[in-house]
Amino acid sequence: MQQHPDRHIAVEIINAGLLAIWLPFKWIAWVAARLGSLLRRSGLAAEGQSARCASFDSSAWTPELLRHLEWRRFEELCAAYFEARGLGPSVVAHCRAWSPYPVGLKPLQELRAAMSAAGAGEGLMVSGGRFTAAAAELARKERIELIDGTRLLAELAGLAPEKSAALLKLATTGDFLTPTCPDCAIKMTSRRSTGDGRAFWGCMNYPRCKQTFFAS
């Protein structure tokens, strides 16, 4: 499983129009447009990786699926989830893809700083994994809502059926396993170290771009 890039993924909900109640067909049309973009981007997916994607059960939300979503796809899922929740302009939301390590204080402190800069009174942090006890304590003090992977799965499954199905399709369209290079915005390629043979993900634009993520 690849690690998501060590960068903070911020999604700020600033459009006051989100306060309006969207009709279901309009919301689904928005998701369909995002799917079209994903399909165009996924044309470079390798046959082997496509087979891996096909091996996942895409009929329901599962912890296994959430753990394997690459960081960019998780960001897109969160953005659509925020849309479905109808978050208002007074909320600053951040999301972090699954990691074996729980989210600690630093991401919460960065979110609090972003809230102050935006003049927002509330924050929302979504993680595909877990939060530390210290992070949970800070969140309580700073009016930050925490949604861990277990709760996120429950909320996605608990949406109106057409919305839950649309988000599930968004999450599993094309190559949702191969990480995206944060600098070049293209899918990375699997490589092995010439030293110890360790597997890693490297940017297709190497040597111009030297972004790498460890793989397991």
N, C-alpha and C positions, 0 to 999 in steps of 0.2 A: 504493500500500500504506500503510495507516495505521500510525502509530507506536503502540506500546503505552504506556499511561500511565506517567508517571515515579513509580511507586510500587513498593515491594518486595512481591512476592507470596510470602507465607510459608505453607507447609503443614507443620504439625508433626504427626508421627505419634506419638500419645500413648496410643493404645488398646492395651493389652497383649494384647488378644484377637487382634490381627493376627499374633501369633506362631504361632497355630494354623494348621494346614493346611486351607484351605477346599476343599470339594468343588467341582468345576467348575460344577455347576448352581447352587450358592449364589452363586458369584461372578458368574455371568452374570445372575442375578436382581437382584443389587445394581446392575449396570450398567443393566439394563432400567429400574429405578426412576429412575436418573439421566436416562435417555433420556426418560422420561415428563415429568420436570420441564423438560427442554430443549424438548420439543415444546410445552408450555403457554406457555413464555416466548417462543417464536419466532413466536407468532401475529401479532405486529405487523410482521413482516418485509415490506418492500416487494416488489412483484412483480419489479421490475428486479433487486434484490439477490438475490432467490430464484433468478432465472435465472442470475446469476453463480455462485451456489453450485452450481447444477445443472451448470454447464459444467466443473467440476472432476472429475477422475477419482477417484472414491471407491472404486475397486476395489483400491487398493494404497497403501502409504505412500510418499510422494514428497517431495523437498525443496520443491517448489512448494507442496504442500499445507501443509507445516509453516510455511513463510514467511508464508502468508496467514491462518493461524488468528488470530482476534482474541484479545486478551490473556486475557479471561475463559474462553474455550473452551480455551485452552492450559493455564490453571490447572486446569480440570476434567479435562483429559486427563492432566496430571501426577499429580493426586490419584488417579485410577484406575490409573495406571501404578505409583504407589507401592503401591497396594493389591495389584496383581498381583505385585509383587516381594516382598510380605510384609515390609515394613520394620518393624523393632521399635521400641519406645518410646525406645531410646537414640540414635536418629537424628533430627536436625532437618534437614528438607529445604526448600529454597527453589527457586522456578522463575521464569524470566524468558522472556517470549515473544520471538520473533525480532525482531532489530533489525539494521540495516546496520552498527551499531557493535559491536565485540566487548565482552563483559562484562569490566570492569576490576576494580581492587582494592576499590572502595567496597562493592559488593554482597557480596564475600567477607568483608570486615571486619564488615559487618552480620550476616552469617550466623554468624561466629565469636562475636560478642557474644550472639546468640540462643542458641548452643550453651552458652555459659557460664551464661546466665540459666536455662536449662532443666536444667543439670547433665548435658548430653549429651556423650558422648565422641566422637561421630562426626557429620559433616555431609555433606549431599548437595546439590549445586547443579546444576540442570538448565537448560540454555539452548537455545532454538530456533536460536541462532546459534553464535558462537564465543567463546573466552576469550582474553584477552591473555596474553603470556608471564609477566608479573608476577603475574597472577591464578593461573596454573597453579603458579607457584613458591610462592605463599602457601598454596595448597591442599595442596601436598605437606607443608608444615611443620605445618599445622593439622589434619591428618586429615580433610580434606574431599574427597570424591569429586566429580569434575567429569564431567558428561555433556553434550557439545555436541550440536548438531542432527544431525550425521552419525551419531554413536553412538546417539542416541535413536531415530532411524529404524531402525537396524540391530537395536536391542533390541526395538522394538515389532514389527518383522517376524519376529523370532526367538522370540516368545512362542508358547505352544501355540496352534494355529490358531484355536480357539474364542475364546481371550482376545484375540488380535490382531484378529480380525474384530469382536469386541464393542467394542474401543477405537476401531477405525476408524469404526464406525457412530456411536459417541459423539461423535467429533470432527467428523463431517460431517452430523449431523442438524440440520435447520432452518437458520437463518442463522448460519453460523460465520465470516462475513467482517466484518459490521458490528460495530464496537467497542461495548462496553458502558460506559455511564457509571459510573465508580467510585463516585460519590456516590449516584446515584439507582437504580443496578442495572437500568436499562432500556437498550434499544438506542438508539444515537444516530442523528442524521439528517445527510445530506450537505448542506453549504451552501457558499456562495462569499463571499469577502470583498468588501465593497462598494468597497474601495479598489483593490486590485490584481487582484481576481478569483481569488485563490488558493483552491483547494478545501480544505475542512476538515470535520471531524466536529464537530457541536455537540449538546448535550443537548436532548432533546425538551422539557425543563422550563425552557428559557430564557424569560425572563430570571432566573427564580428560581435556576437553576443555570447557571453560566457555564463549565462544563467544556468544553474543546475539544481536539481532536487534529488535527495536520496530516494531510492525505491527499495521495496522489500518483496 
